[in-house]
């Protein structure tokens, strides 16, 4: 199989199975393709980021819109090339090997030129080592030193000190989380976990509402409940109207006065907010693709996923903990890649640890656990002054279990007050 045929088989599979684009992107950069195939590969990536369906017609229309002339036969050749998507990984690796061979040939020719025109073999060896490293790593080497980056770092610190740049995402509901984290920064990966119906989703939703009402664009992948249910809970937490009244207004006696209050106050409260919710259950590849698209389209400043154990995958793993670990690492790396914090929720096991895998807590910048202390057999806790605080059935204990940037085991207490979920005590250690 020659290079062109191999490129066409890969592109054909990407047209038929666009959900597996991440496999190709992890191995091949556009320059691994040649001629018109390179343009088509770039177009497929662009369409995916825009969440536009990928087929030969859309590719042709996108190229036409950009004023790019391409042989119609090249696009037509993408159909019927290959039907087994399992071969995509193999084909991508084969093409990358062909690309390496071609680049090594260029490197050999350039080396011969340099040897003929230079008397310094050590200089040529250094150059060759750098070029070989680029090829081997499939990356561009353009790193800078700390000294070179220092002016930018100092300027960033100064701008944060003077308030020209926000310190991080701050919660109006949870001042203790603000203090423990210093604000949720770009690239932070945050894990919130707890047992079933222990309040982890409520804590996450309250955080997201805080940020959204602060006019930050927020993206929420809620795999556990419908968009309608989530919005009803949000309205309850922010208007003080009992959630069950919103869920079943006739059965639980929502009054006309409450309804009118809801209409007026909610419109004013949520005016200008950018709170995007997806409640469909996607596999991890499609969620990552959608996160990238939302980031580009809506400039999302924080993403959240509820919850990690519900993420599906087309890959096969020998054990469940390996699958969860893979999802966690990919989301952590994604936060760094798109420079946007990601919050994931996870179930807890009987020992109050993240269920199914330890990897999420190892990967995270901040790990927060949520429980109802009375149900967990915790009757009281001592504050930093040694005073005892006794729990009731209405209390939730929120703990900063692990932090890469501060103290571990910082505790605080929350409760519902007039249907609002709020922090009621500060810094119990």
C-alpha positions in Angstrom: 0.0 0.0 0.0 1.5 3.3 -1.0 1.4 6.5 1.0 -1.5 8.1 -0.9 -3.7 5.0 -0.5 -2.9 4.8 3.2 -3.8 8.5 3.7 -7.1 7.9 1.8 -8.0 4.9 4.0 -7.4 6.9 7.2 -9.5 9.9 5.9 -12.2 7.5 4.8 -12.4 6.0 8.3 -12.5 9.5 9.9 -15.4 10.4 7.6 -17.3 7.2 8.5 -16.3 7.2 12.2 -15.6 10.8 13.3 -15.9 9.9 17.0 -12.5 8.2 16.7 -10.7 11.3 15.4 -8.8 11.5 18.7 -7.0 8.3 17.8 -5.6 10.0 14.6 -4.9 13.3 16.3 -2.8 11.5 19.0 -0.5 10.1 16.3 -0.7 12.3 13.2 -0.3 16.0 12.7 -1.5 17.6 9.4 2.1 17.7 8.0 2.1 13.8 8.0 -0.3 14.0 5.1 0.5 15.1 1.6 -1.0 17.6 -0.8 -4.8 17.7 -0.8 -5.1 15.0 1.8 -3.4 17.3 4.3 -6.0 20.0 3.6 -8.8 17.4 4.0 -7.4 16.2 7.4 -7.2 19.8 8.6 -10.8 20.4 7.5 -12.0 17.3 9.4 -10.4 18.5 12.6 -11.9 22.0 12.1 -15.4 20.6 11.5 -15.1 18.4 14.6 -14.1 21.3 16.7 -17.2 23.2 15.4 -19.4 20.2 16.1 -20.4 20.1 12.4 -21.3 16.7 11.1 -18.5 15.2 9.0 -19.2 13.7 5.6 -17.9 14.3 2.1 -20.5 16.9 1.3 -19.7 19.0 4.4 -16.0 18.7 3.7 -16.5 19.9 0.1 -18.8 22.8 1.3 -16.3 23.9 4.0 -13.5 24.0 1.5 -15.6 25.9 -1.0 -16.5 28.4 1.7 -12.8 29.0 2.4 -12.1 29.4 -1.3 -10.0 26.3 -1.5 -10.1 24.5 -4.8 -9.7 20.8 -4.6 -10.0 17.9 -7.0 -13.6 16.5 -6.5 -12.2 13.0 -7.2 -10.0 13.3 -4.1 -13.0 13.8 -1.9 -15.1 11.2 -3.8 -12.3 8.7 -3.2 -12.9 8.9 0.6 -16.0 6.7 0.3 -15.8 3.0 0.4 -12.1 2.9 1.2 -12.2 1.0 4.5 -15.0 -0.2 6.7 -13.2 -1.6 9.7 -12.6 1.3 12.2 -10.5 -1.0 14.3 -7.7 -0.6 11.7 -7.5 3.2 12.2 -4.8 3.0 14.9 -2.7 0.6 12.7 -3.1 2.7 9.6 -2.1 5.9 11.5 1.0 4.3 12.9 1.9 3.0 9.4 1.5 6.5 7.9 3.6 8.0 10.7 6.4 5.5 10.0 6.3 6.5 6.3 6.4 10.2 7.4 9.4 9.5 9.6 11.2 7.7 6.7 10.6 10.6 4.5 11.8 13.1 7.1 14.9 11.0 7.8 15.7 11.1 4.1 15.5 14.9 4.1 17.6 15.0 7.3 20.3 12.8 5.7 20.4 15.0 2.6 20.7 18.1 4.7 23.4 16.5 6.9 25.4 15.7 3.8 25.2 19.4 2.7 26.3 20.6 6.1 29.2 18.2 6.2 30.4 19.4 2.8 30.2 23.1 3.9 31.3 23.0 7.5 34.5 22.2 9.4 32.8 21.8 12.8 31.5 18.2 13.2 30.3 18.9 16.7 28.0 21.7 15.5 26.5 19.3 13.0 26.1 16.5 15.6 24.1 18.9 17.9 21.9 20.0 15.1 21.2 16.3 14.1 20.4 15.4 17.7 17.9 18.2 17.9 16.2 17.3 14.6 16.1 13.6 15.6 14.5 14.5 18.9 11.8 16.4 17.1 11.0 13.5 14.9 11.1 10.9 17.7 8.8 13.0 20.0 6.5 14.2 17.2 6.8 17.7 18.7 8.3 21.1 18.0 11.2 22.1 20.3 10.8 25.8 21.0 11.1 25.8 24.8 12.2 28.9 26.7 14.2 29.1 30.0 12.9 30.3 33.3 15.0 33.5 32.9 13.3 34.2 29.5 9.9 33.6 31.0 10.5 35.5 34.2 9.3 38.9 33.0 6.0 37.4 31.9 5.6 35.6 35.3 6.4 38.7 37.3 4.0 40.8 35.2 1.2 38.2 35.8 1.8 38.3 39.6 1.7 42.1 39.5 -1.5 42.2 37.5 -3.1 39.8 39.9 -2.0 41.8 42.9 -3.4 45.0 41.3 -6.6 43.3 40.3 -6.0 43.7 36.6 -6.3 39.9 36.2 -8.8 37.9 38.3 -7.0 35.7 40.9 -9.2 32.7 40.0 -12.9 31.6 40.0 -14.3 32.5 43.4 -17.5 31.1 45.0 -20.0 33.4 46.7 -21.4 30.4 48.6 -18.3 28.7 49.8 -15.7 31.2 51.2 -13.7 28.3 52.7 -13.2 26.7 49.2 -12.0 30.1 48.1 -9.5 30.2 50.9 -8.4 26.6 50.5 -7.8 26.9 46.8 -6.9 30.6 46.4 -9.6 30.5 43.6 -9.9 27.8 41.0 -7.3 28.6 38.4 -7.0 27.8 34.7 -5.7 24.2 34.2 -6.9 23.1 37.7 -8.4 19.6 37.7 -10.8 19.3 40.6 -12.4 16.0 41.9 -15.5 16.2 44.1 -16.6 12.8 45.5 -19.1 11.3 47.9 -21.6 8.5 48.4 -25.0 8.4 46.8 -27.3 11.3 47.9 -24.6 12.8 50.2 -24.5 16.2 48.5 -21.6 16.1 46.0 -23.8 17.1 43.1 -25.4 19.9 45.1 -21.9 21.3 46.0 -20.9 21.2 42.4 -24.1 22.8 41.1 -23.8 25.6 43.7 -20.2 26.3 42.6 -21.3 26.4 38.9 -24.2 28.7 39.7 -21.8 31.0 41.7 -19.5 31.3 38.7 -22.4 31.6 36.1 -24.0 34.4 38.2 -20.6 36.1 38.3 -21.0 36.3 34.5 -18.5 33.4 33.8 -19.4 31.0 31.0 -19.8 27.5 32.4 -20.2 24.2 30.7 -21.8 21.3 32.5 -22.1 17.7 31.3 -24.7 16.2 33.6 -24.9 12.5 32.8 -27.0 11.7 35.9 -30.1 13.9 35.6 -32.0 15.7 32.9 -31.4 19.3 32.0 -35.0 20.2 33.2 -34.3 18.6 36.6 -31.0 20.5 36.9 -32.6 23.8 36.1 -35.4 23.2 38.6 -32.9 22.5 41.3 -31.0 25.6 40.3 -34.1 27.7 40.5 -35.0 26.2 43.9 -31.5 26.9 45.4 -31.5 30.5 44.2 -35.1 31.6 44.7 -35.8 29.7 48.0 -38.8 27.9 46.6 -39.0 24.3 47.6 -37.6 22.0 44.9 -40.5 19.6 45.1 -42.9 22.4 44.4 -41.1 23.1 41.1 -40.9 19.4 40.3 -44.6 18.8 40.9 -46.2 22.2 41.4 -49.8 20.9 41.5 -49.1 18.0 43.8 -46.9 20.0 46.3 -48.9 23.2 46.3 -47.0 25.9 44.4 -49.0 29.1 44.9 -49.8 31.8 42.3 -47.8 34.2 44.4 -44.7 31.9 44.4 -45.1 31.4 40.6 -45.2 35.2 39.9 -42.2 35.7 42.2 -40.4 32.9 40.3 -41.1 34.5 37.0 -39.9 37.9 38.0 -36.9 37.1 40.2 -35.4 34.3 38.0 -35.5 36.5 34.9 -33.6 39.3 36.7 -31.3 36.9 38.5 -30.2 34.9 35.5 -30.1 37.7 32.9 -26.8 37.6 31.0 -25.6 34.3 32.4 -24.0 31.7 30.2 -24.7 28.3 31.7 -24.6 25.6 29.1 -25.8 22.1 30.0 -25.6 18.8 28.1 -27.5 15.9 29.6 -26.9 13.3 26.9 -24.7 10.3 27.9 -21.7 10.5 25.6 -18.5 8.4 25.5 -15.3 10.1 26.6 -14.1 10.8 23.1 -17.3 12.7 22.2 -17.3 14.7 25.4 -13.7 15.8 24.9 -14.6 16.8 21.3 -17.6 18.8 22.6 -15.5 20.4 25.4 -13.1 21.7 22.8 -15.9 22.9 20.6 -17.7 24.7 23.5 -14.4 26.3 24.5 -13.9 27.7 21.0 -17.5 28.7 20.5 -18.5 30.0 23.9 -15.2 30.7 25.6 -16.1 28.5 28.6 -14.2 29.4 31.8 -15.0 26.2 33.7 -16.3 22.7 32.7 -17.9 20.1 35.0 -18.8 16.5 34.5 -21.3 14.6 36.7 -20.1 11.9 37.0 -16.9 10.1 36.1 -18.3 6.6 36.4 -21.0 7.2 33.8 -18.6 8.0 31.0 -18.7 5.5 28.3 -15.8 4.4 26.1 -15.3 2.4 22.9 -11.9 1.1 24.1 -11.5 -2.2 25.9 -9.8 -2.3 29.3 -8.8 -5.4 31.3 -10.1 -3.8 34.5 -12.5 -1.1 35.5 -10.0 0.9 37.5 -7.8 1.2 34.4 -10.7 2.6 32.4 -11.6 5.2 35.1 -7.9 6.0 35.4 -7.6 6.6 31.7 -10.7 8.9 31.7 -9.2 10.9 34.6 -5.8 11.4 33.0 -7.3 12.4 29.7 -9.5 15.1 31.4 -6.6 16.3 33.5 -4.4 16.7 30.3 -7.4 18.3 28.6 -7.6 21.0 31.3 -4.0 21.9 30.6 -4.4 21.8 26.9 -7.4 24.2 26.7 -6.2 26.2 29.7 -9.5 25.8 31.5 -10.4 24.2 34.8 -12.3 20.9 34.8 -14.4 19.7 37.8 -15.3 16.0 37.8 -17.6 14.2 40.2 -17.0 10.7 41.4 -18.8 8.2 43.6 -17.3 7.1 46.9 -16.9 3.5 48.1 -17.7 2.3 51.6 -14.3 3.5 52.9 -15.1 7.0 51.7 -12.6 6.9 48.9 -13.2 7.4 45.2 -14.9 4.3 43.9 -13.4 2.1 41.2 -10.1 3.8 40.9 -7.6 5.8 43.0 -6.3 7.7 39.9 -8.7 10.7 40.0 -7.5 11.7 43.5 -3.9 11.2 42.4 -4.4 13.3 39.3 -6.4 16.2 40.9 -5.1 19.5 42.0 -7.9 19.6 44.6 -9.9 16.7 46.0 -13.1 17.5 47.9 -15.3 15.0 49.7 -18.9 15.6 50.7 -20.9 13.6 53.2 -23.8 13.8 55.6 -21.9 13.4 58.9 -24.7 11.9 61.0 -25.3 9.2 58.3 -21.6 8.6 58.2 -21.4 8.1 62.0 -19.7 11.5 62.7 -21.5 13.3 65.5 -19.2 16.3 66.0 -16.0 18.0 65.0 -13.6 20.4 66.7 -12.8 23.8 65.2 -9.3 25.3 65.1 -9.9 26.8 68.5 -10.7 23.4 70.0 -14.4 24.2 70.3 -16.8 21.3 69.6 -19.4 21.7 66.8 -22.2 19.1 67.0 -23.8 18.0 63.7 -27.5 17.5 63.0 -29.2 15.6 60.2 -29.4 18.8 58.2 -25.6 19.3 58.0 -23.2 18.4 55.2 -19.5 18.1 55.9 -17.3 19.3 53.1 -13.6 18.4 53.3 -10.6 19.5 51.2 -9.0 16.1 51.4 -6.0 16.8 49.2 -4.5 19.9 47.8 -1.4 20.4 45.6 -1.4 24.1 46.6 -2.2 24.2 50.3 -3.3 22.3 53.4 -5.0 19.0 53.3 -8.0 18.0 55.5 -9.6 21.4 55.8 -13.3 21.0 56.8 -16.3 23.2 56.7 -20.1 22.7 57.2 -23.0 23.4 54.9 -26.7 23.2 55.2 -30.0 24.1 53.5 -31.4 27.4 54.8 -34.7 28.4 53.3 -34.0 26.0 50.4 -30.6 27.6 49.8 -27.5 25.5 50.2 -24.9 27.6 52.0 -21.8 27.4 54.1 -22.6 28.0 57.7 -19.2 27.6 59.4 -15.6 28.4 58.5 -12.4 26.4 58.7 -13.1 23.4 60.9 -9.8 21.4 61.0 
